[in-house]
Amino acid sequence: MAKDNKTIETEKTSIFYIILVKRDGVKKFISKDYLSCFPCTVLLNKAKRFYTEQKAQNFIDNKLTSCNDIEVIKPIKVESTLKLC
């Protein structure tokens, strides 16, 4: 983590949550490009991110309960680290 504006940041770790669902018998993630029909994706970098587990759970409770073709499995914690080599 950069300490001031003269020190370059060489490593960054991000923690976020994504929602794992089952659609047509296949495990997928809720896409960040969802519209009213909530498309799903198998690509982690295309998954909708939530910065707390509670926000992911609120999305499930408020948006996904009316979708009959999607079975919500659970929110998943993801830790991503980028390093400058």
C-alpha positions as CSV (number, residue, x, y, z in Angstrom):
1,M,0.0,0.0,0.0
2,A,1.3,3.4,-0.9
3,K,2.2,5.5,2.1
4,D,2.4,8.9,0.3
5,N,2.2,10.2,-3.2
6,K,5.9,9.5,-3.8
7,T,5.9,5.8,-3.1
8,I,4.6,3.5,-5.8
9,E,2.1,0.8,-4.8
10,T,3.5,-2.7,-5.6
11,E,0.8,-4.9,-4.2
12,K,-2.9,-4.7,-3.7
13,T,-5.3,-7.2,-2.2
14,S,-9.1,-6.9,-2.7
15,I,-11.8,-8.8,-0.9
16,F,-15.3,-9.0,-2.3
17,Y,-18.3,-11.3,-2.5
18,I,-20.0,-12.8,-5.6
19,I,-23.2,-14.8,-5.8
20,L,-23.1,-18.5,-6.9
21,V,-26.3,-19.8,-8.4
22,K,-27.4,-22.8,-10.3
23,R,-29.2,-22.3,-13.6
24,D,-30.3,-25.2,-15.9
25,G,-28.2,-27.5,-13.7
26,V,-25.0,-25.5,-14.2
27,K,-23.2,-23.5,-11.4
28,K,-22.7,-19.9,-12.5
29,F,-22.2,-16.4,-11.1
30,I,-24.6,-13.5,-11.3
31,S,-23.3,-11.2,-14.0
32,K,-22.4,-7.6,-13.4
33,D,-24.2,-6.9,-16.7
34,Y,-27.6,-8.1,-15.4
35,L,-30.8,-6.5,-16.6
36,S,-34.3,-7.5,-15.5
37,C,-33.7,-11.2,-16.4
38,F,-30.4,-11.5,-14.4
39,P,-28.1,-13.2,-16.9
40,C,-25.4,-15.4,-15.4
41,T,-21.8,-15.9,-16.3
42,V,-19.1,-18.6,-15.7
43,L,-16.3,-16.0,-15.8
44,L,-15.2,-14.7,-12.4
45,N,-14.1,-11.3,-13.8
46,K,-17.6,-10.8,-15.2
47,A,-19.4,-11.5,-11.9
48,K,-21.2,-8.8,-10.0
49,R,-19.1,-7.8,-7.0
50,F,-20.4,-6.9,-3.5
51,Y,-18.0,-5.4,-0.9
52,T,-19.8,-7.0,2.1
53,E,-21.6,-10.3,2.5
54,Q,-24.6,-8.4,3.8
55,K,-24.9,-6.5,0.6
56,A,-24.7,-9.7,-1.4
57,Q,-27.4,-11.2,0.9
58,N,-29.6,-8.1,0.4
59,F,-29.3,-8.5,-3.4
60,I,-30.4,-12.2,-3.1
61,D,-33.3,-11.3,-0.8
62,N,-34.5,-8.3,-2.9
63,K,-33.8,-9.2,-6.4
64,L,-33.4,-13.0,-6.8
65,T,-36.3,-14.3,-4.9
66,S,-38.7,-13.8,-7.8
67,C,-36.5,-15.7,-10.3
68,N,-37.9,-19.2,-10.7
69,D,-35.2,-20.5,-13.0
70,I,-32.3,-19.6,-10.7
71,E,-31.4,-21.5,-7.6
72,V,-29.3,-19.4,-5.3
73,I,-26.5,-21.4,-3.7
74,K,-24.6,-18.8,-1.6
75,P,-22.5,-15.7,-1.6
76,I,-18.8,-16.6,-1.9
77,K,-15.8,-14.6,-0.5
78,V,-13.1,-13.9,-3.1
79,E,-9.6,-12.6,-2.4
80,S,-7.7,-11.2,-5.3
81,T,-4.0,-10.0,-5.1
82,L,-2.1,-8.1,-7.7
83,K,1.7,-7.8,-7.5
84,L,4.0,-5.6,-9.5
85,C,6.9,-7.9,-10.6
